[in-house]
Amino acid sequence: MWHILINVILPIYILIASGFLSGKLKKDIETNTITFIVLYFFAPALILSSFKNINLSIENIKFIVINGTLTIGIVWIIAGIISKRLYGKRIPALEISSAVMNIGYLGLPLIYVLFGEKALGYAITYMVFVTIIHFTVAIVALNPQSFKKGLYETFKIPLIYAVITAFLLKKLHFPEGIEKMLKLTGDSTMPLMLIAIGIKLSRIKPDNFSPAITGTILRLVIGTFISFTVVKTIQAPLLLKQTVFIQSTLPSAILNFVLCDRFKQNPEISASIIFLSTLLSPLWLIFVIKVLLPAI
């Protein structure tokens, strides 16, 4: 347990804490610049450098889509039922924040620490799939009039084109200097992502503790066991199963709050779920990595 805590979880949360402290000490610091650099330069470089080392077949992509659809979809449905039972109405902020996990900014660094560069191709593909859900299904749920806008935003995401380019250039060998530049740039993605999470969390004021507890249980516990059932049921390479499973156990995505705030759908509820699930995630990850991961 101490090995997992010190060598896997602690390094990641040190960077998140650094970002959180930076956000508290320097109130005018913004994540927009960091996010732009990561999404348009560093993450595409990471994709181009890591996809060469992974065999991503149609069957593997199908497995990723099935796991993501079932894990997110079932949690979303359960959250809708519970919100009606407990609060007398549907709460889209509770639903989206319970269903969609922090698969990128937290998921990629965690996968890298756990499994190394060889798993990043799988992790990035899953991240792209969940990002598409965020900018289509999630936007429709929060604001049904914005489907076209959400679809338009999806096609503006550079990671999608980076994945396509990586597939097309998979067998092409770049000059050694270009390869080193891509790897160096790509490796900078993960610490920047974690610092950006910390800065964002420093701006969140958690309240609405009842929905926060409900959403955190749904995201961490229910989401984990749904994904565990999927990866145990469907045949796929072990590393792919492990990667997708770990990503599915993560806390609520920061982008949930951004979308809820943008469409005026109880952003304070989303913020509370993100904050609490991220705070409790290290303890849950110890159980997941120590008990569930070896059972896959």
C-alpha positions in Angstrom: 0.0 0.0 0.0 2.8 2.4 0.9 4.5 1.7 -2.4 1.4 2.7 -4.3 0.8 5.8 -2.2 4.4 7.1 -2.4 5.4 6.1 -5.9 2.1 6.4 -7.8 -0.4 8.7 -6.1 1.8 11.1 -4.1 3.9 12.5 -7.0 0.7 13.3 -8.9 -1.0 15.0 -6.0 2.1 17.0 -5.2 1.8 18.7 -8.6 -1.9 19.2 -8.1 -1.2 20.7 -4.6 1.5 23.0 -6.2 -1.1 24.3 -8.7 -3.6 24.7 -5.9 -1.1 26.7 -3.8 -0.2 28.8 -6.9 -3.8 29.6 -7.5 -4.3 30.7 -3.9 -1.1 32.8 -3.7 -1.4 34.4 -7.1 -5.1 35.3 -7.6 -4.6 36.6 -11.2 -3.0 33.5 -12.5 -5.2 31.8 -15.2 -5.2 28.4 -16.7 -6.4 29.5 -20.2 -2.8 29.9 -21.4 -1.7 26.6 -20.0 -4.7 24.8 -21.5 -4.1 26.4 -24.9 -0.5 25.4 -24.9 -1.3 21.8 -23.7 -4.2 21.2 -26.2 -2.6 22.7 -29.3 1.1 21.9 -28.9 2.1 19.6 -26.0 -0.7 17.0 -26.1 -0.5 16.5 -30.0 3.2 16.0 -29.6 2.5 13.4 -26.9 0.1 11.6 -29.2 2.5 11.6 -32.2 5.3 10.2 -30.1 3.4 7.6 -28.1 1.1 6.2 -30.8 4.1 4.7 -32.5 4.6 2.3 -29.6 1.1 0.9 -29.4 -1.0 -1.5 -31.5 -4.4 0.1 -31.6 -6.7 -2.1 -33.8 -10.4 -1.6 -34.6 -11.2 -4.2 -31.9 -9.2 -2.3 -29.3 -11.0 0.9 -30.3 -14.4 -0.9 -30.1 -13.5 -2.1 -26.5 -12.7 1.5 -25.5 -16.0 2.8 -26.9 -18.0 0.0 -25.3 -16.4 0.6 -21.8 -16.7 4.3 -22.0 -20.3 4.2 -23.2 -21.5 1.8 -20.6 -19.5 3.3 -17.7 -20.6 6.9 -18.4 -24.1 6.0 -19.6 -25.1 3.8 -16.7 -23.8 6.2 -14.1 -25.6 9.0 -15.9 -28.9 7.1 -15.8 -28.5 6.1 -12.1 -27.7 9.8 -11.2 -30.8 10.9 -13.0 -33.0 8.4 -11.1 -31.4 9.3 -7.7 -31.7 13.0 -8.3 -35.4 12.6 -8.9 -35.8 10.5 -5.8 -33.7 12.5 -3.4 -34.3 16.1 -4.7 -37.6 15.8 -6.6 -36.2 16.8 -10.0 -33.5 16.1 -12.5 -30.2 17.9 -11.8 -28.1 17.9 -15.0 -25.1 19.1 -13.0 -25.3 16.1 -10.7 -25.7 13.8 -13.7 -22.8 15.0 -15.8 -20.4 15.5 -12.8 -21.1 11.9 -11.6 -20.8 10.3 -15.0 -17.8 11.9 -16.7 -14.4 11.4 -15.2 -11.1 13.4 -15.3 -9.7 11.1 -17.9 -7.2 13.5 -19.4 -5.6 16.0 -17.0 -5.5 13.4 -14.2 -5.8 10.2 -16.2 -2.8 10.5 -18.5 -0.3 11.3 -15.8 -1.6 8.5 -13.6 -1.4 6.0 -16.5 2.1 7.1 -17.3 3.2 6.6 -13.7 1.5 3.2 -13.4 2.2 1.6 -16.8 4.7 3.8 -18.6 4.7 5.2 -22.1 3.5 2.0 -23.7 0.0 2.5 -22.3 -0.4 6.2 -23.4 -1.8 5.4 -26.8 -4.7 3.6 -25.2 -5.2 6.3 -22.6 -5.2 9.1 -25.2 -7.7 7.3 -27.4 -10.0 6.9 -24.4 -9.5 10.5 -23.6 -10.5 11.6 -27.1 -13.6 9.5 -27.0 -14.7 11.0 -23.6 -13.9 14.5 -24.9 -16.3 13.9 -27.8 -19.0 12.9 -25.4 -18.3 16.0 -23.4 -18.8 18.3 -26.4 -21.9 16.6 -27.8 -24.0 14.5 -25.3 -23.0 16.6 -22.3 -23.8 19.9 -24.0 -27.1 18.6 -25.2 -28.0 17.5 -21.6 -27.1 20.9 -20.2 -28.5 23.0 -23.0 -30.5 21.1 -25.7 -30.4 24.1 -28.1 -26.6 23.8 -28.3 -26.1 20.5 -30.1 -24.8 22.1 -33.3 -22.5 24.4 -31.3 -21.2 21.4 -29.3 -20.6 19.5 -32.5 -18.8 22.5 -34.0 -16.6 22.7 -30.8 -15.8 19.0 -31.1 -14.3 19.5 -34.6 -12.1 22.3 -33.2 -10.4 19.9 -30.8 -6.8 19.5 -32.1 -6.4 16.1 -30.3 -8.8 14.4 -32.7 -6.7 15.5 -35.7 -3.5 14.5 -33.8 -4.8 11.0 -33.4 -5.8 10.7 -37.1 -2.3 12.1 -38.1 -0.6 9.6 -35.7 -2.4 6.7 -37.4 -1.5 7.9 -40.8 2.1 8.5 -39.9 2.5 5.4 -37.7 5.0 3.7 -40.0 6.8 6.8 -40.9 10.2 7.3 -39.1 11.0 10.9 -38.3 14.6 12.2 -38.1 16.1 11.5 -34.7 16.1 15.1 -33.7 12.4 15.5 -34.5 11.6 12.3 -32.5 13.5 13.7 -29.5 11.7 17.0 -29.8 8.3 15.4 -30.0 9.0 13.2 -26.9 10.4 16.1 -24.9 7.4 18.3 -25.8 5.0 15.5 -25.1 6.5 14.7 -21.7 5.8 18.2 -20.6 2.1 17.6 -21.1 1.4 15.7 -17.9 3.0 18.1 -15.2 1.3 21.0 -16.9 -2.1 19.2 -16.8 -1.8 18.5 -13.1 -0.8 22.0 -12.2 -3.8 23.3 -14.2 -6.1 21.0 -12.2 -4.7 22.5 -8.9 -5.2 26.0 -10.1 -8.8 25.3 -11.2 -9.5 23.6 -7.8 -8.2 26.7 -6.0 -11.0 28.7 -7.6 -13.8 26.2 -6.6 -15.8 26.9 -3.5 -17.4 23.6 -2.4 -20.8 23.7 -0.9 -24.0 21.6 -1.5 -22.5 18.7 0.4 -25.5 16.3 0.0 -25.2 16.3 -3.9 -21.4 16.3 -3.5 -21.5 13.1 -1.5 -24.1 11.5 -3.8 -22.1 12.5 -6.9 -18.8 11.3 -5.5 -20.1 7.9 -4.6 -21.6 7.5 -8.1 -18.4 8.7 -9.8 -15.9 6.7 -7.7 -17.7 3.6 -6.5 -20.4 2.9 -9.0 -18.4 4.0 -12.0 -15.5 1.8 -10.9 -17.6 -1.3 -10.5 -19.4 -0.8 -13.8 -16.1 -0.5 -15.6 -14.7 -3.5 -13.7 -17.6 -5.6 -14.9 -17.1 -4.5 -18.5 -13.3 -5.3 -18.6 -13.9 -8.6 -16.9 -16.6 -9.5 -19.5 -15.0 -8.4 -22.8 -11.8 -9.9 -24.3 -9.0 -7.4 -24.9 -5.2 -7.1 -24.3 -4.4 -6.9 -20.6 -2.7 -3.6 -20.8 -5.7 -2.0 -22.6 -8.0 -3.4 -19.9 -5.9 -2.1 -17.1 -5.5 1.4 -18.7 -9.2 1.8 -19.5 -10.2 0.5 -16.1 -7.9 2.9 -14.1 -9.1 5.9 -16.2 -12.7 4.9 -15.5 -12.2 5.0 -11.7 -11.1 8.7 -11.6 -12.8 11.7 -10.0 -15.1 14.1 -11.8 -13.7 16.1 -14.7 -12.9 19.8 -14.3 -14.6 20.4 -17.7 -17.9 19.4 -16.1 -17.8 22.6 -14.0 -16.8 24.7 -17.0 -19.8 23.5 -19.0 -22.3 23.8 -16.1 -21.1 27.3 -15.4 -21.3 28.2 -19.1 -24.9 27.0 -19.4 -26.0 28.1 -15.9 -26.8 24.6 -14.7 -26.0 24.6 -10.9 -22.2 25.0 -11.3 -21.9 25.0 -7.5 -23.1 21.4 -7.4 -20.6 20.4 -10.1 -17.8 22.2 -8.3 -18.6 20.4 -5.0 -18.6 17.0 -6.7 -15.3 17.7 -8.4 -13.7 19.0 -5.2 -14.8 16.1 -3.0 -14.2 13.3 -5.5 -10.7 14.7 -6.3 -10.0 14.9 -2.5 -11.0 11.4 -1.8 -9.6 9.9 -5.0 -6.2 9.0 -3.6 -7.8 6.7 -0.9 -10.0 5.1 -3.5 -7.1 4.6 -5.9 -5.2 2.6 -3.3 -8.1 0.2 -3.1 -8.5 0.1 -6.9 -4.8 -0.5 -7.6 -4.2 -2.9 -4.7 -7.4 -5.0 -4.9 -9.3 -4.6 -8.1 -6.5 -4.1 -10.7 -4.8 -7.5 -10.0 -8.2 -9.2 -10.4 -8.7 -8.1 -14.0 
